[in-house]
């Protein structure tokens, strides 16, 4: 449950200023409670008031290769279409029963003719009805200010306009499939460095 998870954010380089302040870069170092860097964490900034325009992404694919999804974590904006090419010599049956997007691509080889449109923000968990070990996640966001952490745990969001935001961090090992930790953050024309530490109590793996 969400209440069983904990996280903290240490913020450096934070300053208050007017809306006319220049854009800033927000860097987030994501780690588990023991300090180990976490790759494939999704970090996003959501305005407290108002809405930043987003455009659907193009050319997004989640392939099946060596009986695994590649990539395991995909971040897209609302309205993005995703193709699911099967690069294996066996057929796959890709599905999601998540409320954000429910679909099935029944046993197939090659590339399905119609991509899947992810038109609602949230987390979609993918699986294969034939190969139970296959799992992946699609994180659908309605903000353009988003990044995924690299192997060293760092995620960087550039060109952040001054304003008040919720800093949200999601990772696949959080107990709740749709859980995203959040904390207030003020950006005012100076670069911001934060450290997010997640306790992954009760991993779903």
C-alpha positions in Angstrom: 0.0 0.0 0.0 1.1 3.6 -0.6 1.3 4.3 3.1 4.0 1.6 3.5 6.3 3.4 1.2 8.6 6.3 2.1 10.7 8.7 0.3 12.5 12.0 0.9 13.8 14.7 -1.4 16.7 16.9 -0.6 16.7 20.1 -2.7 19.7 22.3 -3.4 19.9 25.5 -5.4 16.3 26.5 -4.9 15.3 30.2 -4.9 12.1 32.2 -5.1 11.5 34.6 -8.0 9.0 36.0 -10.4 7.4 34.3 -13.4 9.8 36.3 -15.6 12.8 34.3 -14.3 14.7 32.3 -17.0 14.1 28.6 -17.5 16.0 26.2 -15.3 17.3 22.7 -15.3 16.0 20.3 -12.7 18.2 17.3 -11.9 17.0 14.4 -9.7 19.2 11.7 -8.3 16.9 8.7 -7.6 18.1 5.9 -5.2 16.6 3.3 -3.0 16.6 3.6 0.7 20.0 2.0 0.9 21.4 4.6 -1.5 21.7 2.3 -4.5 20.9 4.3 -7.8 17.6 3.3 -9.4 17.5 3.2 -13.2 14.2 3.6 -15.2 12.6 5.8 -12.6 10.2 8.4 -14.2 10.5 11.9 -12.9 8.0 14.5 -13.9 7.1 18.1 -13.0 3.3 18.9 -13.0 2.3 22.5 -12.7 0.3 23.2 -9.5 -2.0 25.5 -11.5 -2.6 25.6 -15.2 -1.5 23.2 -17.8 1.5 23.0 -20.1 0.7 22.0 -23.7 1.8 18.5 -24.8 2.1 16.9 -28.2 1.9 13.2 -29.0 5.2 11.6 -29.7 6.1 9.9 -33.0 7.9 6.7 -33.9 7.5 5.0 -30.5 8.0 1.3 -30.4 8.1 -1.4 -27.7 9.7 -4.5 -29.3 9.6 -8.1 -28.2 13.1 -9.5 -28.5 14.6 -12.6 -26.9 11.2 -13.1 -25.2 11.5 -9.7 -23.4 10.0 -6.3 -23.9 12.4 -3.7 -25.1 12.4 -1.2 -23.5 10.9 -2.3 -20.2 9.9 1.2 -19.3 8.5 3.6 -21.9 7.5 7.2 -21.2 5.1 8.9 -23.6 2.8 11.9 -23.7 -1.0 11.6 -23.8 -2.2 10.7 -27.3 1.0 8.9 -28.4 0.6 5.8 -30.6 3.0 2.8 -29.9 3.9 0.0 -32.3 4.6 -3.5 -30.9 7.0 -5.2 -33.4 7.7 -8.9 -32.7 11.3 -9.5 -33.5 11.3 -13.1 -32.1 10.8 -16.3 -34.1 7.9 -17.2 -31.8 4.5 -15.5 -31.6 3.5 -13.3 -28.7 0.2 -12.3 -27.2 0.7 -8.8 -25.8 -1.9 -7.4 -23.4 -2.7 -4.7 -20.8 -5.6 -4.9 -18.4 -4.7 -1.6 -16.7 -7.5 1.0 -16.4 -5.4 3.6 -18.2 -5.3 1.4 -21.3 -6.8 -2.1 -21.8 -6.0 -3.9 -25.0 -4.9 -7.2 -26.5 -2.7 -8.0 -29.5 -3.5 -11.7 -29.9 -0.9 -14.2 -31.1 1.0 -12.6 -33.8 4.4 -12.3 -35.6 5.9 -9.3 -37.3 4.3 -5.9 -36.7 0.5 -5.4 -36.0 -1.1 -3.2 -38.6 -2.6 -0.8 -36.1 -0.5 0.9 -33.3 -2.1 1.3 -29.8 -3.0 4.8 -28.9 -2.4 5.7 -25.2 -4.9 8.5 -24.7 -5.1 8.7 -20.9 -2.5 9.6 -18.3 -1.4 6.9 -15.9 0.6 3.6 -15.8 -0.1 0.7 -18.1 1.4 -2.7 -17.2 2.2 -4.9 -20.2 2.4 -8.7 -20.3 2.5 -11.6 -22.7 -0.2 -14.3 -22.4 2.3 -16.9 -23.6 5.5 -15.9 -21.7 4.7 -15.0 -18.1 8.2 -13.6 -17.5 7.6 -10.8 -19.9 6.6 -7.5 -18.3 6.9 -3.9 -19.1 5.4 -0.5 -18.2 4.1 2.4 -20.2 4.1 5.7 -18.3 1.7 8.1 -20.0 2.1 11.7 -18.9 0.2 15.0 -19.6 3.2 17.2 -19.0 6.2 17.8 -21.3 8.5 18.1 -18.3 9.5 14.5 -17.8 12.6 12.4 -17.8 13.7 8.8 -17.1 16.7 8.0 -14.9 19.8 6.4 -16.4 21.8 3.6 -15.0 23.4 5.9 -12.5 20.0 7.0 -11.2 20.1 10.6 -12.6 17.2 12.1 -14.5 17.4 15.6 -15.9 14.6 17.9 -17.1 15.7 21.0 -19.1 14.0 24.2 -20.0 11.7 24.3 -16.9 9.7 27.5 -16.8 9.6 29.3 -13.4 6.6 28.3 -11.4 5.2 26.0 -8.7 5.2 22.3 -9.5 4.6 18.9 -8.0 7.7 16.8 -8.4 6.5 13.2 -9.0 8.7 10.1 -9.1 7.5 6.7 -10.2 9.4 3.4 -10.3 8.2 -0.1 -11.2 9.2 -1.6 -7.9 6.8 0.6 -5.9 4.2 -1.7 -4.3 1.2 0.0 -5.9 1.3 -0.3 -9.8 0.0 3.3 -10.2 1.9 4.8 -7.2 3.8 8.0 -7.8 5.5 9.8 -4.9 5.1 13.6 -5.0 6.5 16.7 -3.3 6.1 20.4 -3.9 8.8 22.2 -5.8 9.4 25.8 -6.7 11.5 26.6 -9.8 12.6 30.2 -10.2 15.2 30.6 -12.8 18.0 28.7 -11.0 19.1 25.2 -11.6 17.7 22.8 -9.0 19.3 19.6 -7.8 17.3 17.1 -5.8 17.8 13.6 -4.4 14.8 11.3 -4.2 15.1 8.2 -2.1 12.4 5.5 -2.4 11.8 2.6 0.0 10.4 -0.3 -2.1 8.7 -2.2 0.6 7.0 -5.3 -0.8 8.3 -5.4 -4.3 5.8 -6.6 -6.9 8.4 -8.6 -8.8 
